[in-house]
Amino acid sequence: MRPKIFILGVEKYRSYCDALYEAGAAPLLSSDGVGPEVCSGLLLPGGGDIHGQLPAEERRIIQFFVEAGRPVLGICRGMQALNVYFGGTLFPHIPGHQVPNGDMVHPTAAEGPVANLLGTHPVVNSNHHQAVERLGQGLAACQWAEDGVVEALYHPALPILGVQWHPERQSFARLRPDAVDAAPIFQQFIEQAQLNSHLSTVFYGKNKAKITE
């Protein structure tokens, strides 16, 4: 059975849904926050800017999955949302990480979970102008652009990973020759979701994360 992955939003998020499906999951999109309790993981997609605190409904959804110990994957704005949720801050604007059309492709340096999945110097895409400034409580950076901008973060005690770039646009049917195959990002996420129902309650009970107010 395919694990259900929750996506909060009113857009179709076609590329995210395609990547999840090809990795073995069943995406569940919700515009009103209904349905997270039947999902084994949460995908926070890209989108608009974050100004100050997160919307209340988004915070509620993230908190549900964090407290349940269910895996969370944040992509672009989704990574920034995770950082803000855990009390971190964002640069409101940085230059050099967008191009007028399409994605910018650039080298990075990685360690920890991203290096384990993609190697220590994966080439990735980018299309953003906000970025992580101060890391949220309990989070650690594990990938950087050449100018030092954080390209990925994770929680060492919880199944949480965020990437600033767009793995859904460089994997499976959207694999591109000038960037690393990012399919392992989704495959690990789905594996964690499949294990979630058996392991997460015990895991989270021993490693409860602080929920920021």
N, C-alpha and C positions, 0 to 999 in steps of 0.2 A: 504494500500500500504506500502511495506517495505521501510523505509528510506535508501538511498544509503550512504555508508560509504567509504570514499576515503582512499586508502593505496598506498603510493608511494613506488615502488620497482619492481625489475625484478624477484624476487623469487615468488614461489606459496603461501607461508605463509598459508599453509593448516589449521593449528590449529587455527590461528586467524580468518580465513574465516569461519571455522566451528562454532566457538563460536559466531561470529557476526550473522550468519544465525540462529543459535538456539535461539539467543536472539531476533530475529525478524527483522534483518536488511539484506540488500543486499550489500555485499562488492564489491567495484569497484577498481581493481588493475590497476595501471598505471605505466609504466616504463619511460614515457616521460613527466609526469606532466600534461597531458591533462585530463580534466574532473572534477576538483574540484568544478566548479561553479554549477554542477548539483547534488552535494552531500550535505547532511545535517550534516555531521560530518567527523572528521579526526581521523584515528587510526595511531599512529606512533609505528611501531613494533620494536622488538629487532633486533640486528644485530651486526656489527663490532664496533670497538672503534671510539671515537671522538677525534680528535687531533686539538685543537684550535677552530676555527670558524666552523660553519656548512657549508656544500656545499650550493652554492647559490640557487640551485633549491629547496632544502629542506627548506631553510629560506623563500623563496617565497611562498611555499605551506602553511607553518605554518602561515605566516603573513596574507595570504588570509583568513584563517579560524578565526584567532584571530580578525582581523578587521571586519569580518562579524558577530562576536559574535556566531559562530557555535561551538558546543562542540568538544573538543579535548581530546582524551585518549592516553596517552603515556605509553608504556610498555617497561621496561628494558632500552635498549638504547633510546627508545622513550621518557622516562622520563628524561633521561640525555639531550637529544636534546632540550626538552622544557626548562630545566634549563639554558642551554647555550644560547638559543634564547633570554631569558629574561635577559641575562647579567651575569649569574652565572658561576661558575667554577667547575671543576671536579678533583677529585683525579685520577691521571693516573693509579694507581694500589693500590689495597688493598688486604690483605690476608684474607682467611677464609670465602669467600662467593662463593666458587666453590668446586665441588668434581670431581674426575676424570671421572666419568660416571653419566649421568642423572642430576637431580636437588638435591641441598641441601635443606632439609626441616628444618625450624627453627621457634621458637616463635618470636613474635614481640609485641610491645605496640603501640596502635593506639588511635587517638582522631579525632574529627571533622568528615569530610565526610567518611573516611574509617571506623571509629568506628561506625558510624550510619549504615553502610552497613554490616559490618562483625563482630562487637563487638570490645571490647577494647584490646583483646589479641589474635588476629588471628594467627594461624600457617600457614606459607606460604612457597613457594619454592623459590630458588634463583639459579642463575647461571651467575655471573658477576664478573669482577675484577676492573672496574671503578665505581666511586660513586660520589654523590654530595658532593662538598666541601663547597663553598659559594652559598647560595640560590640566584636565580635571582630576579630582582626587581619585587615586588608585589607578589611573591610566598611565601607560607608558608608550612612548613613540617607538616605532620599529621600521620606519622607512622615511627617507628624506630626499628632496630634490637637491640639485647642485647648489642652489642658493640657500639651502638650509630649511626651506619650508617643509613642514611635517606632511608626509604623504600617506602615512598609516599609523594607527594607534591601536592598542588592545588593552584588555584588563587581564592581568596575570592570574587572577583568581576566579574569573568568570568567563563563559564562552562568548566574549564580545570582541569583535574586530571592526575597525573602521578604516576605509581607504578613501583618500581624497580624489582619486582618479576613477575611471569608469570601466570596471572589469566586464560589465555586460556588453560593452562595445568593442571588446577585444578578446572574445572567446566564442566557442561553438560556431554558429552560422555567421557570426560577425568577427571571426578571427581575422586579424590583419597582419600582413607580412612584416611591418615595421615595428611591431611591439610584441611583448611576451604573450604567450597563451595564458590567459587569466582564468581558464576553466577551473584550476585547482582551488581558487578562492571559493567558488560556488560549491564544488564537490565536498570540500571540508565542511562548509556550512551545513549542507544537507546531511552529511554523516552525523554531525553533532545533533541536528534536529531529530534524526532517526533514533539516536541514543537517548535523547532527552527524556522521554516518558519513563525510562527505566532508571536513569542515573541522576537527573537534575535535582530532585528533591533532596536526596542524601547529600549531593555535592554542595548545594546552596546552603543547606543547614549548617555545614561546617565552614563555609566561606562567605558569610553574608556581607554584602557590600553596603556601604553607607549610602543612604538615599539623601540627596541634597535637597534643601528646601528653597 
